[in-house]
Amino acid sequence: MINNIWFVIKEKKAEFIRVLIWEMIHGVFVSAPLGIVMVIIWELFKEFPNYQVIWSVVAMMTVMLLVQFYFASKSMVKSNEFSFELSNWLRLKIGNHLQRMSMGYFKKRDPGDIASVVLQDVSNFENIFAHAIPNIASAIFGTFTLSIFLFWFDWRLAICLIVAIPLVYPLIWISNYLVNKFGQKHVKARNKTGSSFLEYVQGIRHLKAFGQTGARFKSLDQALLELKKQSIKVEAIPGPIVLTASVVFEIFFLLSIALGLYYFQGGSLDLQVWIAFLILGYALYQPLKVLTVEYVILRYMNVSLSRIRELLESPIQNDESKPLPTSFPIEFKNVHFGYDERSVLNDISFTASQNTMTALVGASGSGKTTICSLLARFWDVDKGQITIGGIDIRSISMDHFYQLFSEVFQDVYLFDDSIYNNVKVGKPNATDKEVEKVLNKAQCMEFISKLPEGWHTKVGESGSKLSGGQKQRISIARAMLKDAPIVLLDEATASLDPENEIYIQRAIQELIKTKTVVVIAHKLATIQEADQILALKEGKIAERGTHEELLNQRGYYAKLWNTQQNASGWKFNGQNEKSKV
Ligand SMILES: Nc1ncnc2c1ncn2[C@@H]1O[C@H](COP(=O)(O)OP(=O)(O)OP(=O)(O)O)[C@@H](O)[C@H]1O
């Protein structure tokens, strides 16, 4: 557990130790007045009490109480500030780490689970530093201070009280085991509920359409029931442990009373010392009870710490800073790649010269998207190499790497913000003039002028207030503003009506001027002008050349072309029959 804490906060150790020192001092000042008050009892038991001494002790205690108040408020503020700052810092650290991980990680791990680490586990982590550790530090030092007084008064009775502490250890061991076991199950149930909710809410439109809301709700209901069951179990663990620990402490307190009586009757213990033990002995166990509860909580939080650590230890993509490319031809050299065990790309080699257009075509599943994903480093190649300007893309730092690309995908992602701000994502310091220019070039002004607030109109979540074609044009404007030397286009016009398609084709022509372009196109008619066309078949390049060259080969590409030409004659006339237009 300590290992996990140290690992997660390694850059913040010094601050943590400073906060801990405040807590320790606080713990000492909570217990010290109790020991000092015994001096009054001592004095009162004397035949001629010195009231001067008693007044001095009262004055001293007043000062100590003020100091205690000062340290209590200081340590509370400091530990809260530190924990909030720490959780904020940790979320950024995780975000930064996630950014540098390959897409493979996100495909394998449930996004709801990742969100749960960032939100729930980091909240638990915050509680460790805001409550658990401060309480534990203060309890340990409080107990330590009282123990010093007890040993000073009478070591025999002090040992009798202290001996209870190691006896509670087996309980701690059991709690470790139980909390680990049930804590993991609880976290699993919590994640499952989160994911089920997410899936339910995201898919509610489709569930309604297919009349499946009831069936899906059942699985959500089951997840909630499981969470309830695991929550009860995890909540129930501290109860018996804390209770048993309390019983052990009470027993040893009673034993110390009996032992004190025995020594008192035997004449080896003064009455005032015995009274001191009756008071301080009881007080000694109070912080220890707090300690037991907090320790069990801390063990549970350790499940969260392990999850945070596991995420932070997941490998990131190598991004050593080597020389940056100064020209932008792309080269695939004998690239092999598979998502899992199954090979998807086999020995892919091609060069896309600077400022030329390379089109990827082929049947569904032939590997077109995978080639673009490897080029954009969503994944890294298994074998072979991809270079830009002669430099292996794995050795370009991620920050620089993403500046090399503009991507226009079919699946456009827009932020729930204004059109203006969505476009400015491409270049945050762009002037209004630049934004206007790209919106014009991307054929957006025509529909923006009809919106109530022009380019300040909010687009809704994921651009829900705009049509597919409008969203795509905005994403093209964003890519234009970024003005990156390489453009990746993925089926940008696949599902558009003819009018939108014309607008988008115009916008794309503007975007790709003087760029190195790699385009995935299902509509072969749109890439007839490409400098080279790679026809992919089952993860291999079956043919390559210009449109004319490939048609003349009368091979795979020519077949695809002919099929599409024929398919363009499909007409829906009510009975799904084929007829030439
Ligand atoms: N994330 C993934 N995990 C596992 N397999 C995948 C993943 N993405 C794609 N595949 C598989 O890799 C193969 C190539 O897929 P890819 O998406 O590159 O094909 P594509 O030519 O772009 O297809 P489409 O034209 O339908 O988009 C397919 O068999 C697909 O099932």
The ligand as a Gaussian input file, in Angstrom:
#p B3LYP/6-31G(d) Opt

LIG

0 1
 N      -10.104000      -2.483000     -33.471000
 C      -10.087000      -3.645000     -34.107000
 N       -9.888000      -4.787000     -33.445000
 C       -9.862000      -5.973000     -34.092000
 N      -10.001000      -6.101000     -35.421000
 C      -10.200000      -4.988000     -36.136000
 C      -10.262000      -3.707000     -35.527000
 N      -10.471000      -2.767000     -36.489000
 C      -10.548000      -3.461000     -37.661000
 N      -10.384000      -4.771000     -37.450000
 C      -10.349000      -5.816000     -38.469000
 O       -9.280000      -5.526000     -39.358000
 C       -9.667000      -5.781000     -40.682000
 C       -9.408000      -4.534000     -41.527000
 O      -10.287000      -3.523000     -41.072000
 P      -10.286000      -2.062000     -41.659000
 O      -11.221000      -1.235000     -40.848000
 O       -8.901000      -1.575000     -41.808000
 O      -10.903000      -2.322000     -43.093000
 P      -11.453000      -1.286000     -44.130000
 O      -10.895000      -1.713000     -45.439000
 O      -11.197000       0.101000     -43.718000
 O      -12.998000      -1.611000     -44.035000
 P      -14.252000      -0.619000     -44.290000
 O      -14.183000      -0.212000     -45.729000
 O      -15.434000      -1.481000     -44.029000
 O      -14.116000       0.511000     -43.346000
 C      -11.113000      -6.227000     -40.655000
 O      -11.154000      -7.623000     -40.765000
 C      -11.620000      -5.788000     -39.296000
 O      -12.545000      -6.714000     -38.805000

